[in-house]
Amino acid sequence: MAGTWINLSTPAGVSADTMLLLTDGSVLVHNADRPGAPGTGGKDWYRLTPDAEGNYSSGTWSAAFNMDTARQFFASGVLNDGRVFVVGGEFSDAFEQDQCYTAEIFDPTTGRWAPLPKPSPDFDVIEGDVVSCILADGRVLCGSLVDSRTAIWNPADGTWTEAGRGFDPTGAQTKIGKTNEETWTLLGNGNVLTVQIFGATAAQNAEMYVPSTDRWVSAGATTRNIVANTIEKVNPEEIGPALLLPDGRVLAIGGNGHTEFYTPNADPALPGTWAAGPDFPADPGNAAAPVGLLTCLDGAGVLLPGGQVLCLTGATRPELDEQNNPSYWSGPTTVCVIDSTATPPTVLPLENQPSNIPTQPTDLASDTWTGTFLMLPNGHPLFSNQSSVISEYLPEVTELTPKAQWRPTITACPGALKVGQTYTVSGTQFNGLSHASSYGDDRQNATNYPLIRLSNTAGAAVYLRTFGFSTRAVATGGAVVSTRVQVPDHTPAGVWQLVVVANGCASDPMTVTISA
């Protein structure tokens, strides 16, 4: 694959890590640094707004939006109303490592962060680098670092409840093993899939949460171990990203160089089937490589509009941790592309690599764990790695072009819109066929929600603000879904082409007229 990269510079003093796509097309970027403690999480976020033609490389940056608490490696996501939440933090200025349990919420319409109430001490186990997943109904499922408990936060009423007990507060917990280091994937049937890191057995090393029964159930067993562990000479129990593909399968990228495909069962309560996926390229002569392959000991992946997956890999690099114990990470990073449609599926290093990856494995930004992908509405992924440069990948035609049946469709939209007014737009597959980006427990930035873009013959592009999504379900097929949309005050009057975009896949355009 011969896509190319262009670089975006961050504001002075900013090392970009977590990136979130806001519903008006702008990008919220977290600073990995704080004064005196680089690489341990800042309080400040910055907003990147595309230029008048919809280009991010020549967009503008806002001033800082500051949280109350500095944090890094936390749960995060964009809610149905367009606000952004963060929960926990592996590193924080106010807590010991892995003990930050507080939460905050950002309102893009005001540019302000506020505390997100979270009952303490009952839900303090939702802390540190907690894993999360926004369910189809808009609630947020969160995990615990210390035990098998999981919890659901309902943004609609602010309540927190323990999950996995079959709707019985005194019922037995059905999750096997703690959720620490797991990667969660939202399936088309509404379940949440995970490969277990702790508590796995030979007959079952995968689970799924079933919201309709509030239970964790078996999702079967992978054909091979894909978790890097001490048996394989690697200290961390680590795994890579896991992405729902357009064909309904999940691609689970292992921490040890193996991958697996999961096909859901027609009955959402029953386990699906696992099949071996392609292996990463060899890591020859490296005694630290668990199975002789490049690894992804924490790292990101992103689904391209054409169905291919970009993922981060690296040589297995030994070092000593703070207690002088052997520690291993993947670096320097190589971006690979996985083509699941090939026969057999392939994993190959990307022909052109981003320039912001250092080639020396001792540099912080060289490891896979520093990297994050975010799918933009133009179909271009952004890549950040705790450096002052963000890279934008410009896919080649086959990577950028989705199949016709993968695109959203518009079934109802007013033909005349007024600046400052709010409308409802309806159609199919508004959330796309996947959450599109994945990392695991350290950060989540799913983009399974609709954006609306206007363009005209002069080359201008304007994003309208969407909110009030009728569902967050993915791969909704022919079911009609909807979003509310507000025409911003700066939208020029005139004739425009309007499209709905999900994960970089745009609908066919319809003509609308904007009036003052």
C-alpha positions as CSV (number, residue, x, y, z in Angstrom):
1,M,0.0,0.0,0.0
2,A,1.5,3.3,-1.1
3,G,-0.4,6.0,0.8
4,T,1.5,9.0,1.9
5,W,1.8,11.1,5.1
6,I,1.7,14.8,5.8
7,N,2.6,16.4,9.2
8,L,0.7,18.7,11.4
9,S,2.5,20.7,14.1
10,T,0.8,20.9,17.5
11,P,0.7,24.1,19.6
12,A,4.0,25.0,21.3
13,G,4.8,22.6,24.2
14,V,2.2,20.0,23.3
15,S,3.0,16.3,22.9
16,A,-0.2,14.8,21.4
17,D,-1.6,11.5,22.6
18,T,-5.3,10.8,22.9
19,M,-7.4,12.3,20.1
20,L,-11.2,12.5,19.9
21,L,-13.4,13.4,16.9
22,L,-16.0,15.9,17.9
23,T,-19.4,15.9,16.2
24,D,-18.8,19.2,14.5
25,G,-15.8,17.8,12.6
26,S,-13.1,19.3,14.9
27,V,-10.6,17.2,16.8
28,L,-9.9,17.3,20.6
29,V,-6.2,16.5,21.3
30,H,-4.8,15.8,24.8
31,N,-1.4,16.9,25.9
32,A,0.7,13.9,27.1
33,D,3.0,16.3,29.1
34,R,2.7,18.3,32.2
35,P,5.3,20.7,33.7
36,G,8.1,18.8,35.3
37,A,6.8,15.4,34.4
38,P,6.8,14.8,30.6
39,G,4.9,11.8,29.3
40,T,2.7,11.4,32.4
41,G,-0.4,13.4,31.3
42,G,-1.4,17.0,31.2
43,K,-4.5,18.9,32.1
44,D,-4.8,20.7,28.8
45,W,-6.6,19.7,25.6
46,Y,-6.6,21.6,22.3
47,R,-9.1,21.7,19.5
48,L,-8.1,21.4,15.9
49,T,-10.6,22.9,13.5
50,P,-10.3,22.2,9.7
51,D,-9.9,25.1,7.3
52,A,-12.7,26.4,5.0
53,E,-12.0,23.6,2.6
54,G,-12.2,20.9,5.2
55,N,-8.4,20.3,5.4
56,Y,-7.0,19.4,8.8
57,S,-3.3,19.9,7.9
58,S,-3.9,23.6,7.5
59,G,-6.5,23.9,10.2
60,T,-6.4,26.1,13.3
61,W,-5.7,25.3,16.9
62,S,-7.6,26.7,19.9
63,A,-6.2,27.8,23.2
64,A,-6.1,25.2,25.9
65,F,-9.2,23.7,27.6
66,N,-8.0,22.5,31.0
67,M,-9.3,19.7,33.2
68,D,-9.2,19.9,37.0
69,T,-6.9,16.8,37.2
70,A,-3.9,16.0,35.1
71,R,-4.2,12.4,33.8
72,Q,-2.9,10.0,31.2
73,F,-4.2,6.6,29.9
74,F,-7.9,6.8,30.8
75,A,-11.3,5.8,29.5
76,S,-12.8,8.3,27.1
77,G,-15.4,8.7,24.4
78,V,-18.0,11.0,22.7
79,L,-21.5,10.7,24.0
80,N,-24.8,10.9,22.2
81,D,-25.2,14.6,23.1
82,G,-21.7,15.4,21.7
83,R,-20.0,15.8,25.0
84,V,-16.7,14.1,25.9
85,F,-16.1,12.0,29.0
86,V,-12.9,10.9,30.7
87,V,-12.7,8.4,33.6
88,G,-9.6,7.4,35.6
89,G,-6.0,7.7,34.6
90,E,-2.9,5.5,35.0
91,F,-0.8,8.6,35.8
92,S,-2.2,11.7,37.6
93,D,-0.9,14.7,39.5
94,A,-3.4,13.9,42.3
95,F,-3.2,10.1,42.7
96,E,-0.7,7.3,43.0
97,Q,-0.2,5.3,39.8
98,D,-3.4,3.4,38.7
99,Q,-5.4,4.9,41.6
100,C,-7.0,7.9,39.8
101,Y,-10.8,7.2,40.0
102,T,-12.3,10.6,39.2
103,A,-14.1,11.5,36.0
104,E,-14.7,14.7,34.1
105,I,-16.9,15.8,31.2
106,F,-16.3,18.4,28.4
107,D,-19.0,20.4,26.6
108,P,-17.7,21.4,23.2
109,T,-20.4,24.1,22.9
110,T,-19.0,26.0,26.0
111,G,-15.4,24.8,25.9
112,R,-15.5,23.9,29.5
113,W,-14.6,20.8,31.6
114,A,-16.7,19.9,34.7
115,P,-16.6,17.1,37.3
116,L,-18.5,14.0,36.3
117,P,-20.2,12.7,39.5
118,K,-19.2,9.1,40.3
119,P,-20.3,7.5,43.5
120,S,-17.4,6.9,45.9
121,P,-16.3,4.5,47.3
122,D,-18.7,2.0,45.6
123,F,-17.2,2.7,42.2
124,D,-13.7,3.6,43.0
125,V,-12.6,0.3,41.4
126,I,-13.3,2.0,38.1
127,E,-9.8,3.6,38.1
128,G,-6.5,3.9,36.4
129,D,-6.2,2.9,32.8
130,V,-9.7,1.6,32.8
131,V,-11.3,0.0,29.7
132,S,-14.7,1.2,28.5
133,C,-17.2,0.8,25.6
134,I,-20.2,2.9,24.7
135,L,-23.1,0.5,24.3
136,A,-25.7,0.7,21.5
137,D,-28.2,2.5,23.8
138,G,-25.6,5.2,24.7
139,R,-24.7,3.9,28.1
140,V,-21.0,3.4,29.0
141,L,-19.6,0.0,30.1
142,C,-16.5,0.3,32.3
143,G,-14.1,-2.3,33.8
144,S,-12.1,-2.7,37.0
145,L,-8.3,-3.1,37.3
146,V,-8.4,-5.1,40.5
147,D,-11.2,-7.6,40.1
148,S,-14.0,-8.9,37.8
149,R,-16.5,-6.1,38.5
150,T,-17.8,-4.0,35.7
151,A,-20.1,-1.0,35.8
152,I,-22.4,1.0,33.6
153,W,-22.7,4.7,33.7
154,N,-25.9,6.2,32.2
155,P,-25.3,9.7,30.9
156,A,-29.0,10.3,30.6
157,D,-29.6,10.3,34.3
158,G,-26.1,10.1,35.8
159,T,-26.6,6.8,37.5
160,W,-23.9,4.2,38.0
161,T,-24.8,0.5,38.4
162,E,-22.8,-2.7,38.7
163,A,-23.0,-4.7,35.5
164,G,-22.8,-8.5,34.9
165,R,-25.2,-9.6,37.7
166,G,-28.2,-10.3,35.6
167,F,-30.0,-7.1,36.7
168,D,-29.8,-8.4,40.3
169,P,-27.7,-6.2,42.7
170,T,-27.1,-9.3,44.9
171,G,-26.6,-11.7,42.0
172,A,-23.3,-13.5,41.2
173,Q,-20.8,-11.6,39.1
174,T,-20.6,-13.4,35.7
175,K,-17.3,-11.8,34.5
176,I,-14.3,-14.2,34.6
177,G,-11.1,-12.5,35.6
178,K,-10.4,-8.8,36.0
179,T,-10.7,-6.5,33.0
180,N,-7.3,-5.0,33.3
181,E,-5.5,-4.7,30.0
182,E,-8.4,-6.1,28.0
183,T,-9.5,-4.7,24.6
184,W,-13.3,-4.4,24.2
185,T,-15.1,-4.4,20.8
186,L,-18.7,-3.5,20.1
187,L,-20.3,-6.1,17.9
188,G,-23.2,-5.7,15.4
189,N,-25.5,-7.6,17.7
190,G,-24.9,-5.1,20.6
191,N,-22.6,-7.4,22.6
192,V,-19.1,-6.4,23.8
193,L,-16.4,-8.9,22.9
194,T,-13.1,-9.3,24.8
195,V,-10.1,-11.7,24.8
196,Q,-9.3,-12.4,28.5
197,I,-6.0,-11.4,29.9
198,F,-6.5,-12.8,33.4
199,G,-8.7,-15.8,34.3
200,A,-8.7,-17.6,31.0
201,T,-9.0,-21.4,30.7
202,A,-8.1,-23.7,27.8
203,A,-11.8,-24.1,26.9
204,Q,-12.6,-20.4,27.1
205,N,-10.4,-17.4,26.8
206,A,-12.9,-15.0,25.4
207,E,-16.0,-13.4,26.8
208,M,-18.8,-11.1,25.7
209,Y,-21.1,-8.8,27.7
210,V,-24.8,-9.3,26.6
211,P,-26.7,-6.0,27.5
212,S,-30.1,-7.7,27.1
213,T,-29.4,-10.1,29.9
214,D,-26.8,-8.1,31.8
215,R,-24.4,-11.1,31.8
216,W,-20.9,-11.9,30.7
217,V,-21.0,-15.2,28.8
218,S,-18.5,-17.4,26.9
219,A,-17.3,-16.2,23.5
220,G,-15.3,-19.5,23.0
221,A,-11.5,-19.8,22.7
222,T,-9.0,-18.5,20.2
223,T,-7.2,-21.2,18.2
224,R,-3.9,-19.9,19.6
225,N,-2.7,-17.8,22.5
226,I,-2.5,-14.2,21.4
227,V,-1.7,-12.6,24.7
228,A,2.0,-11.8,25.4
229,N,2.7,-13.3,28.9
230,T,5.5,-14.5,31.1
231,I,5.5,-18.0,29.6
232,E,6.7,-16.3,26.4
233,K,9.5,-14.4,28.1
234,V,7.5,-11.1,28.1
235,N,6.6,-9.6,31.4
236,P,3.3,-7.7,30.6
237,E,0.0,-9.4,30.0
238,E,-0.6,-7.3,26.9
239,I,-2.7,-7.5,23.8
240,G,-3.2,-5.3,20.8
241,P,-6.3,-3.7,19.3
242,A,-9.5,-5.5,18.1
243,L,-11.6,-4.1,15.3
244,L,-15.0,-5.1,13.9
245,L,-14.6,-5.5,10.1
246,P,-17.2,-4.6,7.5
247,D,-17.9,-8.4,6.9
248,G,-19.0,-8.7,10.6
249,R,-15.9,-10.5,11.8
250,V,-13.6,-9.1,14.5
251,L,-9.9,-8.9,13.9
252,A,-8.1,-9.4,17.2
253,I,-4.5,-8.3,17.1
254,G,-2.4,-10.2,19.6
255,G,0.4,-8.8,21.7
256,N,2.7,-11.7,20.7
257,G,2.5,-11.3,16.9
258,H,-0.4,-13.7,16.2
259,T,-3.9,-12.5,15.1
260,E,-7.3,-14.1,15.2
261,F,-10.7,-13.7,13.5
262,Y,-13.9,-14.0,15.5
263,T,-17.3,-14.7,13.7
264,P,-20.3,-14.0,16.0
265,N,-23.0,-16.6,16.4
266,A,-26.4,-16.0,14.9
267,D,-27.7,-16.3,18.5
268,P,-26.2,-13.4,20.4
269,A,-26.2,-15.4,23.6
270,L,-24.0,-18.1,22.2
271,P,-20.3,-18.1,21.5
272,G,-19.1,-17.6,18.0
273,T,-16.1,-19.2,16.3
274,W,-12.4,-18.3,16.1
275,A,-10.0,-18.8,13.3
276,A,-6.3,-18.1,13.0
277,G,-5.5,-14.8,11.3
278,P,-2.2,-13.7,9.6
279,D,0.9,-13.4,11.6
280,F,3.0,-10.3,11.9
281,P,6.3,-10.2,10.0
282,A,9.2,-12.1,11.5
283,D,11.5,-10.5,14.1
284,P,14.6,-12.5,13.2
285,G,17.4,-13.0,15.6
286,N,15.6,-11.2,18.5
287,A,15.7,-13.5,21.5
288,A,13.1,-11.3,23.3
289,A,10.4,-11.8,20.6
290,P,7.8,-14.1,22.1
291,V,7.2,-16.3,19.1
292,G,9.8,-14.9,16.7
293,L,7.5,-12.2,15.3
294,L,7.1,-8.4,15.5
295,T,4.8,-7.6,18.4
296,C,2.1,-5.1,19.6
297,L,2.7,-4.8,23.4
298,D,0.0,-2.2,23.7
299,G,-0.7,-0.4,20.4
300,A,-3.4,1.1,18.1
301,G,-5.3,0.0,15.0
302,V,-7.7,1.7,12.7
303,L,-10.1,0.5,10.0
304,L,-9.7,2.3,6.7
305,P,-12.8,3.1,4.5
306,G,-11.7,0.4,2.0
307,G,-11.7,-2.3,4.7
308,Q,-8.0,-2.6,5.4
309,V,-6.6,-2.1,8.9
310,L,-3.5,-0.1,9.9
311,C,-1.8,-1.4,13.0
312,L,1.3,-0.7,15.0
313,T,4.0,-3.3,15.4
314,G,7.6,-3.3,16.6
315,A,10.6,-5.4,17.6
316,T,10.3,-6.7,21.1
317,R,12.6,-4.3,23.1
318,P,13.9,-5.3,26.6
319,E,14.5,-2.7,29.3
320,L,14.5,-2.6,33.1
321,D,11.5,-1.2,35.0
322,E,11.6,1.0,38.1
323,Q,12.4,-2.1,40.3
324,N,15.2,-3.3,38.0
325,N,13.0,-6.2,36.7
326,P,13.1,-7.1,33.0
327,S,10.5,-5.3,31.0
328,Y,9.6,-5.5,27.4
329,W,7.9,-3.2,24.8
330,S,7.5,-3.1,21.1
331,G,9.7,-0.6,19.3
332,P,10.7,1.1,17.2
333,T,7.3,1.2,15.6
334,T,6.5,0.0,12.2
335,V,3.0,0.7,10.8
336,C,1.6,-2.4,9.1
337,V,-1.4,-2.9,6.9
338,I,-3.7,-6.0,7.3
339,D,-5.8,-6.9,4.4
340,S,-8.5,-9.4,5.6
341,T,-10.0,-9.6,2.1
342,A,-6.9,-11.1,0.5
343,T,-6.7,-14.9,0.1
344,P,-5.0,-15.7,2.4
345,P,-5.2,-12.5,4.5
346,T,-1.9,-10.6,4.6
347,V,0.1,-8.4,7.0
348,L,2.7,-6.2,5.3
349,P,4.7,-3.2,6.5
350,L,3.2,0.0,5.0
351,E,5.3,1.2,2.1
352,N,5.6,4.7,3.5
353,Q,6.1,5.2,7.2
354,P,5.2,8.3,9.2
355,S,8.2,10.6,9.8
356,N,7.4,11.3,13.4
357,I,8.4,7.8,14.6
358,P,12.0,7.9,15.9
359,T,14.2,5.1,14.6
360,Q,16.1,4.7,17.9
361,P,14.2,2.3,20.2
362,T,15.3,4.3,23.3
363,D,13.2,7.3,22.2
364,L,9.9,7.6,24.0
365,A,7.9,8.1,20.8
366,S,9.3,5.0,19.2
367,D,7.2,2.4,21.1
368,T,3.8,1.2,19.9
369,W,2.2,2.0,23.3
370,T,2.7,5.7,22.6
371,G,0.7,5.6,19.3
372,T,-2.9,6.5,18.7
373,F,-5.0,6.5,15.5
374,L,-8.1,8.5,14.8
375,M,-10.3,8.2,11.7
376,L,-11.2,11.6,10.3
377,P,-14.4,12.2,8.3
378,N,-12.4,12.6,5.1
379,G,-11.2,9.0,5.4
380,H,-7.7,10.0,6.5
381,P,-6.4,8.6,9.9
382,L,-4.5,10.8,12.2
383,F,-1.5,9.3,14.0
384,S,-0.1,10.7,17.3
385,N,2.7,9.3,19.5
386,Q,3.4,11.7,22.3
387,S,5.4,14.0,20.1
388,S,5.0,17.5,18.8
389,V,4.0,16.2,15.4
390,I,0.7,14.6,14.3
391,S,0.8,12.7,11.0
392,E,-2.2,12.5,8.7
393,Y,-2.3,9.4,6.4
394,L,-3.6,10.0,2.9
395,P,-4.8,6.5,1.7
396,E,-4.4,5.3,-1.8
397,V,-7.6,4.9,-3.8
398,T,-8.3,1.2,-2.8
399,E,-7.9,2.1,0.9
400,L,-10.1,5.2,0.6
401,T,-13.0,3.8,-1.4
402,P,-15.6,1.8,0.5
403,K,-18.0,-0.7,-1.1
404,A,-21.4,0.9,-1.9
405,Q,-23.2,-1.2,0.7
406,W,-20.9,0.1,3.4
407,R,-22.0,3.7,3.0
408,P,-24.7,5.5,5.0
409,T,-27.8,6.4,3.1
410,I,-30.1,9.4,3.7
411,T,-33.8,8.7,3.7
412,A,-35.2,12.0,5.1
413,C,-33.6,15.5,5.3
414,P,-35.1,18.9,4.8
415,G,-34.1,20.5,1.5
416,A,-34.1,24.0,3.0
417,L,-32.1,24.7,6.2
418,K,-31.7,28.0,8.1
419,V,-28.6,29.1,10.0
420,G,-28.9,28.6,13.7
421,Q,-31.8,26.1,13.4
422,T,-31.9,22.4,14.4
423,Y,-33.3,19.6,12.2
424,T,-33.6,15.8,12.2
425,V,-31.9,13.8,9.5
426,S,-32.7,10.1,9.1
427,G,-31.2,7.2,7.1
428,T,-29.4,3.9,7.4
429,Q,-25.9,2.9,8.7
430,F,-25.3,6.4,10.2
431,N,-22.8,4.9,12.7
432,G,-20.9,2.9,10.2
433,L,-20.0,-0.8,10.4
434,S,-17.5,-0.5,13.2
435,H,-16.1,1.7,15.9
436,A,-13.2,2.2,13.5
437,S,-10.4,2.7,16.0
438,S,-9.1,0.6,18.8
439,Y,-6.3,0.5,21.3
440,G,-7.5,-1.3,24.4
441,D,-7.6,-0.3,28.1
442,D,-5.3,2.8,27.8
443,R,-7.5,4.9,25.5
444,Q,-10.7,4.7,23.5
445,N,-11.8,7.0,20.8
446,A,-14.5,5.2,18.8
447,T,-16.1,7.2,15.9
448,N,-19.4,5.2,15.5
449,Y,-21.6,8.3,15.2
450,P,-22.7,10.4,12.2
451,L,-21.1,13.6,11.0
452,I,-22.7,15.9,8.4
453,R,-20.6,17.8,5.9
454,L,-21.6,20.5,3.4
455,S,-19.6,21.2,0.3
456,N,-20.1,23.5,-2.7
457,T,-18.7,24.0,-6.2
458,A,-16.3,26.6,-4.9
459,G,-14.5,23.9,-2.8
460,A,-15.7,25.1,0.5
461,A,-16.6,22.5,3.3
462,V,-18.6,23.0,6.5
463,Y,-19.4,20.5,9.2
464,L,-22.7,20.8,11.0
465,R,-23.0,19.9,14.6
466,T,-24.7,16.5,15.2
467,F,-26.1,15.2,18.5
468,G,-29.1,13.3,19.8
469,F,-28.3,10.0,18.0
470,S,-31.1,7.5,18.0
471,T,-28.6,4.7,18.5
472,R,-24.9,4.0,18.8
473,A,-25.3,0.5,17.3
474,V,-23.0,-0.4,14.5
475,A,-23.8,-2.4,11.3
476,T,-27.5,-1.5,11.6
477,G,-28.3,-2.6,8.0
478,G,-31.6,-1.4,6.7
479,A,-32.9,-0.1,10.0
480,V,-33.7,3.6,9.9
481,V,-31.8,5.7,12.4
482,S,-31.5,9.4,13.0
483,T,-29.5,12.3,14.3
484,R,-30.3,15.9,15.2
485,V,-28.2,18.5,13.4
486,Q,-27.6,22.2,14.0
487,V,-26.6,24.6,11.3
488,P,-23.8,26.8,12.7
489,D,-24.0,30.5,12.6
490,H,-21.0,30.9,10.3
491,T,-22.5,28.8,7.5
492,P,-22.7,30.8,4.3
493,A,-26.1,31.0,2.6
494,G,-26.4,29.2,-0.7
495,V,-26.7,25.9,-2.4
496,W,-24.8,23.0,-0.9
497,Q,-24.3,19.3,-1.3
498,L,-24.9,17.5,2.1
499,V,-23.5,14.1,3.0
500,V,-23.7,12.0,6.1
501,V,-20.2,10.5,7.1
502,A,-19.5,7.6,9.3
503,N,-15.9,6.4,9.9
504,G,-14.7,8.2,6.7
505,C,-17.4,6.6,4.6
506,A,-19.8,9.3,3.0
507,S,-23.3,8.9,1.8
508,D,-24.4,9.9,-1.7
509,P,-25.0,13.7,-1.6
510,M,-28.3,15.5,-1.6
511,T,-28.8,19.2,-2.5
512,V,-29.9,21.6,0.2
513,T,-30.3,25.3,0.4
514,I,-29.0,27.3,3.4
515,S,-30.6,30.6,4.2
516,A,-29.8,33.2,6.8
